Amino acid sequence: MNLHQSIILGILQGLTEFLPISSSGHLVIFPYLLSWQIPAEDAFIFDVLVQVATLLAVFTYFWKDLTTIVHSLIVSVLKGQPFSEPLARLGWYMLLASIPAGFIGLAIKEIIESAFNSPLVSAMFLLVTAALLLVAEQVGNRDRELQHMDWKDALWIGFFQALAIFPGISRSGSTIVGGMTRNLNRASAARFSFLISIPIMLAAGLLATLDLVKQPELLNNLPIYLPGFVTAALTGYLTIRWLLSFLTRHPLYLFSIYCTILAFITFAIYFRA
């Protein structure tokens, strides 16, 4: 991996981690489309670093929300009424929504990634993302706010988050769809989607970091990896801010169309080769 690849892929990760268009799919498809031959070891190290960068972005954006939620959780537990406060309940819902993806991810993630880490299959799953986004705009009333959700909503959204184990299925997209099919409005579904990314990304990041520190090339290539880390963090922060504003006024059709176009471009190049 060279410097310009690091910067471009960092920007790509920051955009696609939070836009409902699949970061895992893009990190498979774009190097293929650009004919970049990135060694597997470099790709692993870089993927871990940019995932940590986007976790930093969501932590930074939602810092006030997170500190308020944690404070409410602690106070309500100490009072012996762990579900009494709305913000405390939101904190429990965030944890509940992380359980399905956590269990499924630990069970089959390596099998899925080794079997389907290809541009062709990633493009196929991009079409699944496109279909999910399209369906979400056709069903339900989408008139509920975040404070009106309950544990059944959280668990439902958690199972949608587990779909993102397949490269090409967007984590943010599937969880936003999960929220919208439970009648949350787009902005509330997106906000909860970003909040529940924190536990699952933190757990995945910690596990991956244990493997990362064993990589002999980490320190040698750090000057190349760091620009990608910085661009992923900055782009991720700006993407969250933009998307929450965008979804208050616009439907998901634009992202569905984009996923479909990228999938068919990938098909065309793959089969022509």
C-alpha positions, 0 to 999 in steps of 0.5 A, a space after each residue: 500500500 502506498 500513500 495515495 491509496 491510504 488516503 483514498 481508502 481512508 476517505 472511502 471508509 469514512 464515507 461508507 461506514 455511515 452512509 447506507 452503502 456498505 464500507 466492507 463492500 467498497 473496500 473489496 470492490 474499489 481496489 478491484 476496480 482500480 487494479 490495486 494489488 494490496 497485500 493481505 497483511 497490509 489490507 488487514 492492518 489498514 482495515 483495523 486502523 480505519 475502523 478505529 478511526 470511524 469509531 473515534 468519529 462516532 464517539 466524537 460526534 455523539 460524545 455529549 449523548 453518550 456521557 448523558 446516557 452513561 450517567 443516566 444508566 449509572 444513576 438509575 441502576 444505583 437507585 434500583 430502577 434501571 429502566 425508569 429514565 428514558 435515557 437509561 432505557 436507550 442505553 439498555 436498548 443500545 446494548 440489546 441491539 448489539 447482542 445479535 450481531 455480536 453472537 452471529 459475528 463471533 460464530 461465523 464472521 471468519 467463515 463468511 469473510 473467507 468465503 465471500 470476500 470477493 468483488 462479485 459477491 460483494 456486488 451481489 450483496 450491494 443489490 440486497 442493500 439497495 433492495 432493503 433501502 427501497 423496501 424501507 421507503 415503501 412500508 410503515 408510517 415512519 412517524 415515531 421518535 427515538 424516545 418512543 422505541 421499546 425493547 422489541 424495536 431494539 432487538 429487531 434492529 439488532 437482527 438487521 445489524 447482524 445482516 451486515 456480516 455479509 460484505 456488501 450489506 451496509 451496517 448503517 443501511 440495514 439498521 436504518 431499515 430495521 428502524 424504519 420498518 418499526 415506524 421510526 422516522 428516518 432521522 431517529 432510525 439513523 441516530 440509533 443506527 450510529 449509537 448502536 455502532 459504538 458497542 459492536 465497533 468497540 468490541 470488534 476493534 478490541 479483538 482486531 487490535 489484539 491481532 494487530 499488535 502482532 503484525 511485524 510490519 505495523 511500525 514500519 508502515 505507520 507513516 503510510 497508514 496514519 494519513 488514512 486513519 486521519 482522513 477516515 476519522 475526519 470524513 466519518 465525522 462529517 458524514 454523520 453530520 451530513 447524513 443526519 441532516 439529509 435524512 430529515 428531508 430526503 428518502 433513501 432512494 438515492 443510496 439505493 440507486 447508487 448501490 445498484 449502479 455500483 453493483 452492475 458496474 462491478 458485474 460488467 468489469 468482472 465478467 468482461 475480464 
